[in-house]
Structures are given as C-alpha cells and as structure tokens.
Amino acid sequence: MQDVETLRSFLEEPAIAILYLLLTDACNIACRYCFFEGGMPQGYKFSLMPAETAKMGIDLLAKFYSRKYLSKGKEGPHIILYGGEALLNWPVLEEALRYIRELKGRGILPKNTQITLNTNGILMTREIAQVLIDYSVSISISLDGPACMHDQMRVDHEGRGTYDRVMETISMLQEMGANVGTCCTVDAHNIDHLEEVTHWMIDELGMPSLGFNTLLESAARPIPNPEEYGPKVGEKLVNCFEIARRSGVYEDRFMRKVNAFVQGDFYFADCGGCGMQIAVAPNGEVGTCHAFCGTRNYFVVPDDNFDPTKHSYWVEWRRRSPINMEQCLGCIALANCGGGCPHNAYVKRGSIWEVDDVFCQHAIQAVTFLIKDLYDQRKV
C-alpha cells in the first residue's frame, strides 16, 4: 500500500477527462426532487446554449483533456449532453455532434471519445434517435421504476405522470438498436422496492446497464430524513449490485468501487467534479460541477488564458478527496470511498471539505460488503 504522502501527490494537478455541456437549464417536466431547479435563485432566467458556446466547450476539452491520465489503459474523454432537458435544444445538440466528429476526424479529439445523452426521453423522435445512433451516442433515460413509483415524482408541469411517454421512447430506442440504459433516482417513492425495480429493469425491460442516483441537496429541496436515507440507500445499492451481477448487467455507481477494489487502486473521488471535469453553462460560464449551474458557485467566465488545470477552483476540487480530509483518515472505507458529493457537503455544511453524510453511510456499507464478498469467494 502506498503511503499517504505518495497518494496525495497524485492530486496535485487536475486531470480533465469529462465535459458537461448544459445545453439548456430549462426542462419540459417538473420532477419533485429536482436538485437543479431547487438550486435556482429567485428570478432566474432559463436559456438555451448557442452553438458557438457548445463548440467552445468542446474545444476546451480537446485542449485540456489529460492524455497522461487517459493513456493508462483507461477510457477516452467523455462528453455528457445534459440539461435541464438537453433535447429542448436539439439543433445545437446535433451541431455539437457534428463538431465532435469533425475534431475526431482531424485527430484533435481521440477516436474513443465517448458521448452520453442524459434525457427524460419525452421529446425523443425516430428521427432524433437515428441521428444519435449514427453518432454512437449512449442514451441514458431517467426511469424510477414501474408507473406506480415513477409517476409519483417524475411529472410534467401539469402534474401528470410521465411513465407511459418514457416507456414508449425506451421501446422505440430498443427496437432501433440504440445503446440505451436507465438512470434511477432513489427516493422515498421507490427505495423500499429497489430490488424489485432492479429485477424489473433487467428481466422485463432487458436493460444491459443500470445507474442509480442518490439525492442531491439543494437549498429549496434538502434531502428529507438523511439519517435514515443514508444507511438505507447504502444497503439497497449493495443488494441491487448483487442482483445485477448475477444477471451480468453493469451497474455503474457500484461497479466503479468494485473495479478499484479488485485492482487494488486507491479510489480518490466518486465524482468527476473533483478536478476531472469542466461544466459549461448555457451562457458560456465554465465551472467545476454542473450542480452549481443555478448559483454559479465555482463557475468563471473563461478568457483566452483560461486553464482549468491551473485555476484555483479546479486545483482545490482535485485535492478534495478523503486522503486529504482529516476527519476521514481513520475510516474503514478510506481507500474505496471517493468522498461522496462535494456539492452536497457545500449545500448542507457550507464547504466542499465537509463530509457528505448520506454518501458516507453508503461507502462504509459498500466496502464492508466487498471485504466479506472477497472472503466468501476465497473460501469456496
């Protein structure tokens, strides 16, 4: 095991690998747990990103992505098309895809640059889907479970559930051969049935990949009952990982920890926001974390000299890891935690250097499971 100072030395410089393009901060639905709208100040004006801003963001990734970080057998840089609801700005999204392909063709972006669209799926058409398929875009659809769960929280602006419209999109994408997976937000409406939801998505929907999102804090919508939510979500995500593993299905959040544990790597951060990403707001401001798009904390107006690998925000966020947090050094989960969500810590306690309490419980349960699981496998 490497000593603490050696581990800390890996965090001295940001290693940019991810771009969030916030193509709009507006949304066509009104999820009741939305951290994004909960973080918007009063009087906030929603907007669409111009094509020039999208290209500026892509150029920043092309200029600053860490070739050293990505050359160690890791995946290529990752561009995430995000909102609000990104499909509200389809013309610019399509232009961004053309530009990414152009930069790949010119060798400015690597061929293995990944592209993911996060969407509620409601605005998807066959024409849009075909373009996404042609550009090899992975599509992550927000789905919280069967209608009785999904429609409690994921509603339109008239308060109507969106389940039927989402399922039509998923069926269409699967029939067209798109690379589609689901992203499930865990809250009171589905947490007690999360194992059933996992079985349903795998066995009935045939999903090859799943993702679970825990709640994010916002000033307007703080996480309810965090002292109960944290331990329960930790237990449930372990259970769901076991279900997915038995079915050969990739579950993103837990697998990141598993991969680090199996390979013996120190898991410095659970979030790309920790000095590994740039988030571009619709107006062209650039920040460390897309969750701050409303308040614009840790966002800057870039000029010709802007360099995220040297900027104080990105340097601080890169260092924000349990290995640099005194309150974490004695924890059993230190090497496999990643420190949770700096945004949650900031909103809840006023600093990114505080502990994300909800995630802390999940991390301890995860590493306890991994140690026991490895012991049980070696016993056989």
N, C-alpha and C positions, 0 to 999 in steps of 0.2 A: 504494500500500500504506500502511495506517495505521501510525503509529509505535507502538513498544512500549507507551508510557505510555497512549496512547489506547485500545489494545486491552485493557490491564489494567483500565482504568476500567469496562469492561463487566462485570467480575466482582466489583464491589464489593458487590453485593446479590444474595442468592439469588433465583431466578426459578422458583417452584414450578409445575410443569406435569404431574407424574406422581404417582400414588398406587399403591403396592403394598399390597394387602390380603392379608396372610398368614393365610388363613382357617384354616389348621392348620399346625403344624410336623411333623405325622406324615405318613407315606407308606405306601401299600399295596404298594410294591415296594422293592427294595434295590439300586439302581444302584451298580455297583462304583466309580464315580468321583465319587460324590455329595459335593460340597463342603459341602452343607447339614448332613448328618449328621456329616461329618468335622469340622465346627466346633462340635459339641455337647459341652459339658463332661460329665465322668462324672457319672451320676446325674440327667441332665436329664430332666424330666417333659414329655412331649408333651401338647398340649392342642388344643381346638377354640375358635375365636373366637366369642364370643357376638354376637348380632345388634346389641346396643347398641354394642359396640365397632366393628363394621363401620360402623354409621351415624356414629359419632364420627369415624372416619377419612374418610368421605365428606364430612362437614361441614367437616373441616379443609381438604380440597382445595377445596371450594366457597368457603371463606372466604379462602384464601390463594393460589389459583392466580393466576399473573401475567397479568392482562389485557393489560398493556403488551407483554409478551413474545409473547403469543399473538395479538395484533392485527395483527402484521406479515405477514399472509397465511399464517401457519403453521397447523398443525392444532390442533384443540381439545385440552383437557386429556385425559389418558389414564389410565384406571383399569385396573390389571392384577390379576386374580384369581389368586392364587398360593398355593403351599404350601411344603413338603410337597406333598401332593396335594389340591388345592382341593375336588375332588368328594367327599372324605370328609366335608365339611361342607356338603352340598348345601342343607339347609334355610336356613342363613344366607346362602349364596351367592344363593339365589333371593330372599330378603328384601332383600339388598343391591341386586339388580337392580330390584326394585320401588321401592326408595327412590331410586335414581339416576333412574329415570323420573319419579318424583314431583318431584324437585328440578329436573329439566329442564322439566317442565310449569309449575312456578312461576317459572321464569326464574332460579333460584338457580345452577344449572349450565347452561352453554351447550348448545344443541341438538346441536352437533358433538362433544360429549364422547365419546371412544372407549372401548370396553370390550374387553379381551382376556382370555381364559381360557387359562392355561398348564396343560396336563394331560398325563398319560401315556395318557389315553384309556380305560383299562381299565374304569373304573366307569361309562362313558357308556351311557345307555339312549336309546331313541327318545323317551321322554317328556322326559328332561332335554334332549336335543338340540333338541326342538321349542321348549322354553322359551328356550333360548339363541338360536335363530333368531328367535323373536318379539321378543327384546330386542336384536337386531342385534349379538350378541357375536361377535367374531372368535375362532376357536378355533385355538390352536397346539398341535399334537400332537408329542410327542417321538418321533423316529424316526431311528435311526442308520444306516439302510441296509437291505439285504436281510437275511433271517434269519441268515445266516452271520456277519454283523457285529453286528447289533442284539442278538442273543441272547448274545453274549459278555459284554456289560456291563449290559444293561437286563433284570435278572432279578427274580423275585419273592422273597419271604422263604424259599421252599423251594429257591431256586437255579435255578428253571425259567425258560427264556426267555419273553419276553412278546410276541414278534413277531406270532404268529397273532392274539392278542387285540387288539393295536393295529390290525392291518390290517382286522379286522372292523369296528372303530369308524370307521376312515377311510372304508371303503366305504359304511357306513351314512350318515355325515355328507355325503359327496358325493352320494349318492342322494337325500338330503333337501334338498339345495341349501344347506347351511351354508357359511359363509365359513371355510374350513379351510385351514391351511397346515402346514408341518412345521418342526420345530426339531431340528437335528442337532448333537450334541456330538462334537467332533473329538478323538480319542484314538488310541492305537496300534492299536486294533481296526479302524479304518476310514481312517486318514489316507493310507495308500498307495493307496487306491482311491476317493478323494473325488471325482474327476472322474466315475468310473463311477456313484457314488452320485447325483451331480447329474443325470446323463443319465437314470438310472433314475427318479428322483422326477419329472422333467419329462415324459419320454417315455412311461413306463409308468403312473405314478400320476396324471399330469395336474395336478400341483400348480401353482397360479398364483403362489405365493410360497414362498420358502425362507428359512430362517435358519440360520446356523452359529454355534455357541457354542464358543469355546475353553475350555480347562480353567480352573477357578478353584482357587486354592490353599486348602488347609486344613491345620491343624496335624497332623491324623491322616493326611491324604492329600495330601502335596506333589506338585507336578507332576513326573513322572519325566523325567529327561534334558532339562531345559529348554533347554540349549544346542543340542540337536538339534531339539527340538519347535518352538521359536520360528521359526527360519528355514524349516522345512518347512511349518508351518501358514500362514506368510505366502505362500509360493509356491503352495500348494494353493488358498487362498482367492482369489488372483488368477485362477487357472485356472478355478475354479468360477464366478466372476463372469463371465468371458468366455463360458462355456457358457450361463449363464442369460441374458445379454444377447442372444446370438444367437437365443434362443428367446422373447424378450420376457417373461421371467419376472423378477420382482422378488426380488432377494436383499438382505435388509435390512442386514446388517452392512457390506458393501462399498458399497452404494448411498448410505449416509449420507456417506461420504467423497467419493464421486463427485459428489453434489449440491453439497457445499460447494466442491469443486474447480472445478466448472463455473461456479458462481455467483460465484466469487471471494471467498467468505466465509472468515474465519478459523474453523477448526473447534476450538472451545475445549475440548470434552470429548467423549469417546466413550461416556460413561456418564451417564445421568440422575441417578445418585447424586451427581454433582458439583454440589450445591446446587440441583437441579431436581426433587427428588422427596422424598416422605415415605413411609416404610415403616412399616406398623402391624403389630406382633406380635400373636399371639392374646390375650395378656394386656393389651393396650391400650398398651404402651410404644411409643414412636414414635422411629424412627431415620432416619439418612441413607441407609442401604444395607441391603437385605434379606439380604445375605450375612453380616451380623453378627448375625443373629437368635439364633444359638446362644450366642455370647459376650456379646451385648448391648453390645459396644463401640459408641460413638456412638449409643446409644439413651437416651431420657429418659422419665420419667413426666410426661405433659403435665398442666398445671393450667389454670385459666381464663385465665391470662395467657400461655400458650404461643404463641409466634410464630416459626415456623421461619425467616422472613425476617430475623429479628434474632438468633436464637440462635447462639452461637459455633460449634457443630458445623456448622451449615449454611453459615455465613459462611466458615468455613475450607474446607469441601469445595467451595464455589463458586469460591474462589480457586485451588483445586488444578487447575492447567492448565499445559501446557508453557510458556506465555508467562510464567508465574511461577516456573519451575524453571530455575535457572542451568545445571544440567547438560544442559538440552535446547536452549538458545538457539542453539547453532551447528549444529543438526541440519537436514538437508535436508527432513525431514518435519515441521518445526515447525508450519507453518500448517495441516497437514492430519492431524495425528496424533490429538489429543484426549487423549493422556496415558495411554491404557490403563486398567487397573483399579486404583483406589486400594486396594481390598481385597487384591488380590494383592500389591501393594507392601507393605502393612502386615504381612500374614502372613509374607512372605518376608524383609522387611528391617526391620520394626518401625516404619514410618512411612508414611503415605499420600503423603508428599512424595518418597519414593524412586521410582525408575524401575521400571515393570512390564517386566521383561526380555523376557518372551515376546512381549508385545504390541509392544514397541519394534521387534523384527525385522519383524513384520507391517507396521507403519506405514511403515517405510523401503521395504520392497518394494512396498507399495501406491502410494506417491507416485512412486516410480521408474517403475512401470507407467503411472500416469496421465500423467506428463510425456511418456513415449515414445508412448503411445496418442494423445495430442493432437497430437504432432508428426507421427505417421504419417497421421492423418486430414487434417491441413492440407496434407500433401504431395500427396495424391490430387487 
